Amino acid sequence: MSVPSPVLARFEEQLGRWLSRFGGDSPVYEMVAYHFDLAGAGQRGKRLRPQLCLLVAEAEGARVEAAFDAAVAVELLHNFSLIHDDIEDNDRLRHGRATVWARYGVGHGINAGDALCSMAYLALLENAARLPEERVIVMSRLLHEAQLQMCAGQALDMAFETAPAVDPGAYLQMIEGKTAALFRATARMGAVAAGAAVERVDAYGEMARRYGLAFQIQDDLLGIWGRSEETGKPSLADLRKRKWTYPVVWGIAAGAGAVEALYRTGAGLDQGQAEQARLTLERAGAREAAQAALDRYLGEAEAIARECGLDRDGAVRTFLAQGGRRSA
Amino acid sequence: MSVPSPVLARFEEQLGRWLSRFGGDSPVYEMVAYHFDLAGAGQRGKRLRPQLCLLVAEAEGARVEAAFDAAVAVELLHNFSLIHDDIEDNDRLRHGRATVWARYGVGHGINAGDALCSMAYLALLENAARLPEERVIVMSRLLHEAQLQMCAGQALDMAFETAPAVDPGAYLQMIEGKTAALFRATARMGAVAAGAAVERVDAYGEMARRYGLAFQIQDDLLGIWGRSEETGKPSLADLRKRKWTYPVVWGIAAGAGAVEALYRTGAGLDQGQAEQARLTLERAGAREAAQAALDRYLGEAEAIARECGLDRDGAVRTFLAQGGRRSA
């Protein structure tokens, strides 16, 4: 069960309508439109976050209309972060197309992301016409706080690139910011849009945060053990790029000394080294440890939902459990 | 008369207090703090915008306290744009110190700017404790709209770098976004903080917009005819970098063919070419044309203030006229 596709179709329509409001003589509008490629036939983002927002609002008794602006805002903010991450991570391709900076240059990439950032919050403020003002202010604050936490996580992730070692605590802090914060804010915004009480808003946030962490660890697992057809990335890509992911951090903590030595050199791994590293991580139990952590987070999410009486028909969890088990 | 320095001192204190609220294990906080260098003894920004915000609020009968959060927000947003502009313009120095990206790398520079962006709006939302919620929403919208216009202007400015020719209309559009939009939003926010009526809010915006345009043209004049000691930049820097500025665009439109030919090559100018270009522009009357445009905008600002009964004791205009006549 995900959001019934008519709702997703209506979300896409809202998103397209919102983006089409912005235009003018500056080339920045064309760049933002290029990123979304709404008229194109190519692969899209999965719209995980906006669907989460809409589903939580519905679970709390609101009509989806109450949360459409917030859902658009969340998706735009996510894409703002993708445009900047693509520069920061030197990624030239996304969904098989040149990234904004690869096509227009780094300067325009930064600037187009900044423009999209403002469009995200302007979408959120549209709510002021529909919802009580204090809710709009709360949602704005939640999304801005998430943006700051995402930056804190991203700075850690970039710092890891040159770090000789990364401990589990630092890794968890990184994904709390980089991935979980926006999941948490998204669910809270959906609940706020529906007018839920503060405790329920926060409980939804805590539930969604667990899914965010599980989602990231799943992504990490796929980055090492996923097949190329499944992930859309070259096999072993994360190891070859010497990325610090959950299995690597935990594998090294559990004694995978060969991986530690390879990572300590600071250089990327060649195909043979990456295959060797994968085997070493497997033998150290890193794959099982990551899977266990993932399952633990899903279990915690379930427990929160049950204890707090969230998501009574299970639509949010079913959707997230599916999303959290696929690649980004 | 500018804002009495006790108010500026209190603003600095507010700014420092706000920035000190953010911290944690991520290196991003250190980078933001590095940019502001609040503990350092070096040259600071002139805090033109926050002072404008506070002065307008006072002119509309509010105590400065009502606008402090908005003033902090405006200054932070301005600095977010500076951090990103420094990357986009490849500038390694600001106030004699390494820019954020020059010190920490492009990726961290982008990310630290994004973090500061969220801090700006969080400051604005602090107002919700002090001011009616609808005012906070209006101010948020104004600042986000200004951010988008700044991006639109910056995209044009970057596009100019490789353009064989730039016409006066495009140049004006660029500075409307890049410089005037934030001046306009700042003044409007000060008026909104004070609870002024919509027509007065907009009139203050139109007045400040003229000062923003004048301010930019003054900066353009200094970039060609300013002395190094005055501007802190190498003499003729703008011409050497082949920047499209008011005197260049108007000079070429008025027949400065030699400058047109130099700019059309797409390359920077050497010292001799830049000196020649300056002479050619002078002969074409570009300096006087720029000064006349500047005076016209100041005159329009004055007329708006008079007609609408803004700024009755003249404090805002006196402050802006001084600021607008100095370099950025």
Chai-1 contact restraints between the chains, C-beta under 6 A:
chainA,res_idxA,chainB,res_idxB,connection_type,confidence,min_distance_angstrom,max_distance_angstrom,comment,restraint_id
A,S26,B,A152,contact,1.0,0.0,6.0,A-B,restraint_1
A,S26,B,A155,contact,1.0,0.0,6.0,A-B,restraint_2
A,S26,B,L156,contact,1.0,0.0,6.0,A-B,restraint_3
A,P27,B,A155,contact,1.0,0.0,6.0,A-B,restraint_4
A,P27,B,A159,contact,1.0,0.0,6.0,A-B,restraint_5
A,V28,B,C151,contact,1.0,0.0,6.0,A-B,restraint_6
A,V28,B,A152,contact,1.0,0.0,6.0,A-B,restraint_7
A,V28,B,A155,contact,1.0,0.0,6.0,A-B,restraint_8
A,H84,B,I110,contact,1.0,0.0,6.0,A-B,restraint_9
A,E88,B,G107,contact,1.0,0.0,6.0,A-B,restraint_10
A,E88,B,I110,contact,1.0,0.0,6.0,A-B,restraint_11
A,G107,B,E88,contact,1.0,0.0,6.0,A-B,restraint_12
A,G107,B,M158,contact,1.0,0.0,6.0,A-B,restraint_13
A,I110,B,H84,contact,1.0,0.0,6.0,A-B,restraint_14
A,I110,B,E88,contact,1.0,0.0,6.0,A-B,restraint_15
A,I110,B,I110,contact,1.0,0.0,6.0,A-B,restraint_16
A,N111,B,C151,contact,1.0,0.0,6.0,A-B,restraint_17
A,N111,B,Q154,contact,1.0,0.0,6.0,A-B,restraint_18
A,N111,B,A155,contact,1.0,0.0,6.0,A-B,restraint_19
A,D114,B,C151,contact,1.0,0.0,6.0,A-B,restraint_20
A,A115,B,L148,contact,1.0,0.0,6.0,A-B,restraint_21
A,A115,B,C151,contact,1.0,0.0,6.0,A-B,restraint_22
A,S118,B,H144,contact,1.0,0.0,6.0,A-B,restraint_23
A,S118,B,Q147,contact,1.0,0.0,6.0,A-B,restraint_24
A,S118,B,L148,contact,1.0,0.0,6.0,A-B,restraint_25
A,Y121,B,H144,contact,1.0,0.0,6.0,A-B,restraint_26
A,L122,B,H144,contact,1.0,0.0,6.0,A-B,restraint_27
A,L125,B,R141,contact,1.0,0.0,6.0,A-B,restraint_28
A,A128,B,I137,contact,1.0,0.0,6.0,A-B,restraint_29
A,E133,B,E133,contact,1.0,0.0,6.0,A-B,restraint_30
A,E133,B,E134,contact,1.0,0.0,6.0,A-B,restraint_31
A,E133,B,I137,contact,1.0,0.0,6.0,A-B,restraint_32
A,E134,B,E133,contact,1.0,0.0,6.0,A-B,restraint_33
A,I137,B,A128,contact,1.0,0.0,6.0,A-B,restraint_34
A,I137,B,E133,contact,1.0,0.0,6.0,A-B,restraint_35
A,I137,B,V136,contact,1.0,0.0,6.0,A-B,restraint_36
A,R141,B,L125,contact,1.0,0.0,6.0,A-B,restraint_37
A,H144,B,S118,contact,1.0,0.0,6.0,A-B,restraint_38
A,H144,B,Y121,contact,1.0,0.0,6.0,A-B,restraint_39
A,H144,B,L122,contact,1.0,0.0,6.0,A-B,restraint_40
A,Q147,B,S118,contact,1.0,0.0,6.0,A-B,restraint_41
A,L148,B,A115,contact,1.0,0.0,6.0,A-B,restraint_42
A,L148,B,S118,contact,1.0,0.0,6.0,A-B,restraint_43
A,C151,B,V28,contact,1.0,0.0,6.0,A-B,restraint_44
A,C151,B,N111,contact,1.0,0.0,6.0,A-B,restraint_45
A,C151,B,D114,contact,1.0,0.0,6.0,A-B,restraint_46
A,C151,B,A115,contact,1.0,0.0,6.0,A-B,restraint_47
A,A152,B,S26,contact,1.0,0.0,6.0,A-B,restraint_48
A,A152,B,V28,contact,1.0,0.0,6.0,A-B,restraint_49
A,Q154,B,N111,contact,1.0,0.0,6.0,A-B,restraint_50
A,A155,B,S26,contact,1.0,0.0,6.0,A-B,restraint_51
A,A155,B,P27,contact,1.0,0.0,6.0,A-B,restraint_52
A,A155,B,V28,contact,1.0,0.0,6.0,A-B,restraint_53
A,A155,B,N111,contact,1.0,0.0,6.0,A-B,restraint_54
A,L156,B,S26,contact,1.0,0.0,6.0,A-B,restraint_55
A,M158,B,G107,contact,1.0,0.0,6.0,A-B,restraint_56
A,A159,B,P27,contact,1.0,0.0,6.0,A-B,restraint_57
